């Protein structure tokens, strides 16, 4: 196996007769371009959030986007700040706004990233003027439990027909919050606060009623800042055809739209044969076969993420898809990776490494 480290992908080109060419450069020298050819490509490039998606999220909830004067962030930006920088980022705005009303930050989303950023804001901005956090979400906040009995012992109402995985009998196996996000959400649902923090936290299920939607509008219009906490989309490389024309891929809720092997569909509904997606931002949505073989609760409609799932069920699916694609290649290739270096130099084997992307933590799922 050849592994290329310290490289970034510039373009994935789908060849007319099948297969792909991947253009990449060295991170330490952006002018050092190289190319690798392959019959199949598996994209495992992690997920991204874009601040511009806040407007789209709001429109999806029939809410007006925040005004141009309101600062907007993605949760990754906030979580990556050191405590002094986080305080500096908001303290001045709190001071200016304090004489006019409540110092509120609104988080859009109900995912792990949403409650992780709520935790950070409540704990670290408590003493510098933060009064309230509003969490605007589309559907009910769901908590993960190992059994129905455990859920009910914790006062959690279970819909056995929709919330329970038919294979493992776990409650909200795919869509439920776990670990620290579970503790934060449960505390907020019980008493409106992050444990040990003073700022109030209000959960607003915008689609539940017109009154809730009106409250969401009010919070958005009266916030010091709005933060995207609705999960991640795919971190895509540039994908083009043999002529260099971009190939747009279909996007669904939470990721790419793909078949059961992780092969994505293009915008015309055709499979991009030989290309596969894997990991955060990939296209695994629980269809009938996945539900029959692997389970997951009927209420879950998003993309399935989790270390356990990727290392077991979906890792096997992608591997089978790759092997099937290789078995149907219409032309022979050398078994070794062919590297065409535009500088006329073939890198030494010890220097060849796979493109490294930042590792993004995801909750283990089983």
N, C-alpha and C positions, 0 to 999 in steps of 0.2 A: 504494500500500500504506500502511495506517495502522498504526503501531507504538506501543503503549502501554507506556511504561517506568515503573518504580517503582510497579507495582500488584501486588496479591495477589488471587488468586481465592478467593472465599468459597463459591461454589456454581455447579455446572453443572446446569441444569434442562432435561430433555428434554421437548419440547412434544408434546401429544397428536397434533397433525396433522403432526408432523415438524419437524425443526430444533431449535435449542437457544437458551437464554438463559443468558448467563454473568454472574453478579453478581461484582463486584470492588470493592476499595477502594484508596485511595492509601496507600502505605507511610508517607508523611510525615503522613498524617491519616486514621486508621482510621475516622473518622466520615464520610468523603467517599465515599459509595457511588455506583456507576454500574452500568450494564448494557449489554451488547452482544449483539445477536442474530445468529445465523449458521445457515446450512443444514447445515454440517459443522463438526466440531471435531477438531483434531489435538492430542493431549496429548504434549508433549515437556518434561516437568517434572522429569526427573532421577530418581535413585534415593535410597532411604533405608535405613538400618539401624535396627533397634529392639533395645534391650538385652533386652527380654522374649522375643525370638526364641531366645535362648541355651537356654532350657529346652526349646523345641520342637526345636531342633537336636540336643540331647542325647537326647531321647526317640526321635527318628528314627534314632539310632545305637544304640538300646537301652541307653542310659546314664542314670544318675540325674543330674538337674540339680545344679549346684553348691549347696552349703549356703547358707543365708541370710546366714551370716557372711562368705562369700567375696565380695569386690568384683567387680562385673561391668561390662564396658565394651563399646562397639562400636569397631571399628578407627578410624573417623572421629574419635571423641573423643580417642583416644590420639595419632593423627597430627596433630591440630590444636593440641596443647599445645606451648608453647615448651619448650626443654630444661630451664630451671630449674623450671618447673611440673611437667614430667614427673618429674623427680628428686624434687621435694617430694611428689608423689602417691604414690610407692612407697617412698622411703627409710625412712620411719618404720615401715612394715609389715615391710620386710626386717629392720630392727633388732630388732623385737619377735619375729619368727619365727626369727631366726638361731640362737638357742640351742636351738630345738626340732627343727630339721631343715633340709631343702633349701629355699632360696628359689626357688620355681618359679612361673612364669606360664604358663598354658595358653591356647593360641589354638585356637579351633574353626573349621575351614575350611581349604581348600587352594587358595584363589584368589589373585589378585594382591594383594588387600587383606590377606590373611593373611601373605604373605611380606614385604610392605612393612612391616607392623607388627612382624614378627619382626626385621627389619633394624634398625628404630628402637630397639626394646627392647634388643637385644643390644649395639648400639653405644653407647647413651647411659646404660644402667643397669649397664654392666659394672663400673664402679668404686664403685657404691653398694650392692652386696650381691646382685645377681641372679646365681644359680648356674645356672639351667636354664630352658629354654623347651620346653614340650611342644606339638606341633602335631598335633591330632586331626583326621583327615580321613576321608571315606567311601571314596573310590576312589584308585587310584594317582596320585601326582603326575606330571603330564604336562608335558613340555618341548616347545617349538616349535623345529623345524628346517626350513630351506628345502628340504632334500633328504634322502632315506633315507641316502645316502652320508655326508652331514655328521653325521647322528645317530649312525651306527655308528662314525664316526671319533672321536666324543666318548664312545664307550662306552655309548651309549644303546640299549637293546634295542627294536627296532621290530617291532610286529605289523603286517605289510603289509596284512592283510585289514581291520583295524579302525582303525589309527592314521593312515592315509595318505589325504589328500583325492584323490578320483579325477580331479578336474579340474586342480588345480595341482600334484599330487604332493608337496605339503608335508606334513610330519609334524606331527600335532596342530595343524592350522591353526586350528581354532575353540577347542579346549580347552587348548592348550599355553601355559605361562608364557613371557613375553617380557621383554626388556630387563633392568632391574635385578632384577626378581623371578626371572627365569631364572637370573641369576648367583647369587643368594642360594640358590635351591632346589638348584641343581647342586652348590654347595659343601657344603650341608647333607647332601645325598645321598651325597657322597663322603667327608666327614670329620666331620660332625656339628657344624659351626660356621659362623657367618656370617664371611666373610673379615675378618680383623683384629680379631675379638672373641673374648673368652674364654668366655662362657656356653655351655654345651652346649645343643644343639638336638636334640630327639628327635622323629622323625616316626612317628606311630602311625596306621596304616590300620585303623580300628576294626572294619570289617566283614570284614577278611581272615581272622581266626581268633578263637577264644574267648580265647586267650592275649593277643592284641592288645586285645580289648575289656576284659579284666581290667586290663591295664596302663593303658588309657584311664580306667577307673573310678578307679584308684589316683591317677593324676595329677590328675584333677578334684577328688578329695576332699582332696588335699594341695597345693593351690595357693594362693598369696597372692591371685591374681586370675585371672579367666577373661575372655577377649576374643572377641567375635564377629568372625570374619574370613571369613565364608562368602558374601561378595558382597552385593548390594543387591536390595531389592524396589522396586516402583513407588512413586513419590511421588504419591499420588492426591489430586485435589481431591474435594470432596463432590459426588456425582452423585445426582440425584433425578429422579423422574418428574414429570408435570404436576401431580400432587396433592401433591408435596413428600415423597413416600415414597422413602427411599433405594433406589438400585439397586445391589445388591452384584454385583461382577464376579468371574468365576472367576480363581483364582490357581493357577499351576503352579510347578514348580521354577524359581526365578529370575525370575518375572515373570508378567504377565497371560497368560491363554489367549486367543488371537485366531485369526482366519482368516489366509490368506496375504497379505491386504492390510493387516493390522494392526488390523482391526475386532474389538474384544473381545467375548467372550461374557459374558452375565450368568449369575447363579447357576442359572437354569433352563435354560441351554444355548442361549438365543436370542441372536442377534447384536444388538448395540446399533447399529442402522443409523445411519450418519452420523458415528459416533464412531471415532476412530483413535488408536492409541498408537505412539509413535516414540521411540527412544533408550533410555537405561538404564532397566531395569525394564519394557520393552515386551514384547510377546508373541511375538516371532519365534523359533519352534522349528523346527529343520530337518526338514520333512516330505519326502515323496518328491519333490515338484516342486522344492523348494529344493535338495535334494541333487542332482537331475538337472541343474538349470540352473546352480547356483552351486558345488556341491561340498560340502566339509566332511567330516571323517572319520566313518565309521560309528559309532565308539565314542562320539561326542559326543551327549549327551542333554539338555544344558541349553539356555539361551537364547543366541542369537548377538548379541554386542555387539562394537562396534569402529567407529571413525570411518570407515574405508574401507567397511565393509559398509553403514553407514547412508547414506553419501554416494553409494553406487552401487546395489547390488541392492535394498536394502530401502527406500531413499528413493524409487526408482522404483515399487516396489510400493504404497507409501502414496499417492503421487501418483496412480497409476492408480485406486486405490480411491476417493479423493476425487473425481476427475473423473467416475467412474462414478456415485457417489452424487449428485453435482450434476446429472448428466444425467437422473436419475430422480426429481428433486424434483417432487412432485405439485402444487405451488403456486408462483406467481411471487413473487419478492422483488426489491426494488430492488437494483441491482448494488453500490451503495455500502453500507458498514457502517452499520447503524442504531444509534445510541446513545441510550438512554433514561436520562437522568440523573435520579435520584430527587430531587435538589435543584432540578430544573427548569432546570438549566444544561447546555448542550451544551459539552463542553470544546473549546477551540480546537484546530485540527488539529495545531498545533505541539506541543501537550501530550499528544496521544494516543500511547501507546506500549504495546507488548505486555508482559504480565506477565513480569518478569525473574525467573528462578530461578537459584540458584547453578550455575555450570558445574562438572560433575564430570569429572575426567580419566578417559578410558578408553583402553585400549591400541589403537593402530591395528591394523586387521585387513585382511589382503589374501589 
